[in-house]
Structure formats: structure tokens, C-alpha cells
Amino acid sequence: MLSESNIQIINKQLCQENFELKLKLGNLKLELERQVILSKEGQEWKDKYEKLYKQNQSLDQENKQLQDEITKLNNQLKNLEYSVQQQLEKTRDLNDYEQIKNNSISVQKHNLELQRELEQYRQKQLFNLKSKIINDNTKNYYQIILEWDNNIKNLQLTYKQENDSLIFDGYGEREDKKIVYQQIHHLEKKTLKQNMKPLISLKQSQMTLIFVV
């Protein structure tokens, strides 16, 4: 049979072990909470990376399209220069200054037109228009989302409906350059209710229009 002093010693040891176990349990709880926080932060960084990766892929695709368009325009310019050169060689023997002058003006005008088309294409790439049908019980809605480069400042947007199309016009500034945007969006077989204004919502670099169809 244990003496009272032995019982007290054992009880003291048990209390000490119980305290140490509680301390370890508390530390484990803190570590678990820390791991949960780290896991959430890791997921957030993963989501950010995936979003940036998708944006980068989209930018790469847009850049490829732009480079293809530039190559096409450059080829057209080379063909035009070659045609003009041939024409110049034909007229050189005739010493027809007026004809050469007219050809030069024609080339300059065509070059300006090509540059204008290229600039219009570049500016159009700053905008992205998407549309879809939304079904809501007994009603159908036609949603149009127009997004634009967030570096465009002082943007003024308007739209008008003509027959089976919506025409968007926009004017703004980007890096000290005037931005002019126009796009015709064909509604195809979708019919918008006449004289009914859409629900319009605006937020940074995006405009949403919802029509009743």
C-alpha cells in the first residue's frame, strides 16, 4: 500500500505530465492553425498565378494576330512598291515628270491608308466584345459585355440600334494618343424589343448591357 507521501509525489507527477500534454496540445493547435493559413495563402497565390497565366496566353494570342496583320500589311506595301518601281521604269524613258509625280502621290496616299488601317486594327484590339443569351424563367435576355484596356482614359461610349445591328462608338485617350473605336455587332436572329432601353452597368474597364428579347 502506497504511503501518503508517495501518493502526493505520484499526483504531482501526473499533474506535471497533464500540464505538459496540455502545452503540447496547445502548440499543436497553433501549428494546425498556421498550416491552415499557409494552405489558404498558397491556394490564393495559385489562383493568382493561373489568372496571370491565362491573361498572358490571351496577350500572346493577340500579339500573334497583330504581328500577322503587320506582316500582311508589310507584304502589301512591298508589292505596291514593286509595282510602282516597275511603273517608274516604264515611264523613265518617256521622261514624264507629271506621271511620276502622280504615281508618287498615289503611293503616299496608299501608304497613309495602310497606316490608318493598321492603327484602326491596333485600336480595335484594345476592346473586346462578348455576348450571350440568358434564360430567366419566362423571359429571355441578351447580354453584351464590352471590355477595354484599363490604360484608356476619358472614354466616352455610345451605342445605337440600326435594323439587326448594334453600333458602338467610343472616344478616349491612351498614352497621349487619341483612341477612336467603332464596332458593328450583328444580332443575327436575335430580336430586341423596340423602344425598350437596356439595363446598363459600368465598372472599371467594362460596360454591360442587358436587353429583353
SVG drawing of the C-alpha trace seen along z (x, -y; Angstrom):
<svg xmlns="http://www.w3.org/2000/svg" viewBox="-43 -67 58 69">
<polyline fill="none" stroke="black" stroke-width="0.4" points="0.0,0.0 1.4,-3.4 2.1,-5.9 0.5,-9.4 3.8,-10.9 4.2,-8.6 0.6,-9.3 1.4,-13.1 4.5,-12.6 2.7,-10.5 -0.1,-13.0 2.4,-15.8 4.0,-13.9 0.6,-13.3 -0.2,-17.0 3.1,-17.9 2.5,-15.4 -1.0,-16.7 0.3,-20.3 2.9,-19.2 0.3,-17.4 -1.9,-20.5 1.0,-22.6 1.9,-20.2 -1.8,-20.2 -1.9,-24.0 1.3,-24.1 -0.2,-21.5 -3.4,-23.6 -1.3,-26.7 0.7,-24.8 -2.5,-23.4 -4.0,-26.9 -0.7,-28.2 -0.8,-25.3 -4.4,-26.2 -3.5,-29.8 -0.5,-28.8 -2.7,-26.5 -5.2,-29.3 -2.4,-31.7 -0.9,-29.0 -4.3,-28.5 -4.7,-32.3 -1.2,-32.5 -2.1,-29.5 -5.3,-31.2 -3.4,-34.4 -0.8,-32.5 -3.4,-30.7 -5.2,-34.0 -2.0,-35.7 -1.1,-32.7 -4.4,-32.8 -4.1,-36.6 -0.6,-36.0 -1.8,-33.4 -4.5,-35.8 -2.0,-38.6 0.3,-36.2 -2.6,-35.3 -3.5,-39.0 0.2,-39.8 0.4,-37.0 -2.7,-38.3 -1.2,-41.8 2.1,-40.5 0.4,-38.5 -1.6,-41.7 1.6,-43.8 3.3,-41.1 0.4,-41.1 0.4,-44.9 4.2,-45.0 3.8,-42.4 1.1,-44.6 3.4,-47.6 6.3,-45.7 4.1,-44.5 2.9,-48.1 6.4,-49.5 7.5,-46.8 4.5,-47.7 5.4,-51.4 9.0,-50.7 8.0,-48.8 5.8,-51.7 8.7,-54.1 11.0,-52.1 8.4,-52.1 8.0,-55.9 11.6,-56.8 12.4,-56.7 9.5,-58.9 10.8,-61.5 7.2,-62.1 7.6,-64.0 3.9,-64.5 3.2,-60.8 6.0,-60.0 4.6,-62.7 1.1,-61.3 2.5,-57.8 4.4,-59.1 1.2,-60.8 -0.7,-57.6 1.9,-55.6 1.8,-58.1 -1.9,-58.0 -1.9,-54.2 0.8,-54.2 -1.3,-56.6 -4.3,-54.3 -2.4,-51.3 -1.1,-53.1 -4.6,-54.2 -5.9,-50.7 -3.1,-49.3 -3.8,-52.0 -7.5,-51.2 -6.8,-47.5 -4.4,-48.2 -7.0,-50.3 -9.8,-47.8 -7.6,-45.2 -7.9,-47.3 -11.6,-46.4 -13.3,-43.0 -17.0,-42.4 -18.8,-39.3 -22.5,-38.4 -24.8,-35.6 -28.4,-34.7 -29.6,-34.4 -32.8,-32.4 -34.7,-33.5 -38.0,-31.5 -40.4,-33.0 -38.1,-35.8 -35.0,-35.8 -32.3,-38.4 -29.5,-39.2 -26.3,-40.3 -23.5,-42.2 -20.2,-42.8 -17.7,-45.3 -14.3,-45.4 -11.4,-47.7 -7.7,-48.3 -7.5,-49.8 -5.0,-52.4 -7.6,-54.1 -8.7,-57.4 -11.6,-59.7 -13.5,-57.1 -16.9,-58.1 -19.0,-55.3 -22.3,-55.4 -24.4,-52.8 -27.3,-52.8 -29.5,-50.2 -29.9,-50.0 -32.0,-47.2 -30.4,-43.9 -27.2,-45.5 -25.8,-47.5 -23.2,-50.1 -20.8,-51.1 -18.7,-54.3 -16.0,-55.3 -13.6,-58.1 -10.8,-58.4 -7.0,-58.7 -4.2,-56.3 -0.6,-57.3 -1.2,-60.8 -2.8,-59.2 -6.4,-59.7 -8.4,-56.4 -11.3,-56.1 -13.4,-52.9 -16.3,-51.7 -17.7,-48.2 -20.8,-46.8 -22.3,-43.9 -24.7,-41.8 -27.6,-40.4 -28.2,-37.6 -31.6,-36.0 -32.0,-37.7 -34.7,-40.3 -34.6,-43.1 -37.8,-44.7 -38.3,-48.1 -38.2,-51.3 -37.0,-49.4 -33.8,-50.6 -31.3,-48.0 -30.1,-47.7 -26.6,-49.2 -24.0,-48.7 -20.5,-50.2 -17.4,-49.3 -13.7,-49.7 -12.8,-49.0 -16.2,-47.2 -19.7,-48.0 -22.6,-45.5 -25.9,-45.9 -28.8,-43.6 -31.7,-43.6 -35.1,-41.9 -35.5,-39.6"/>
</svg>
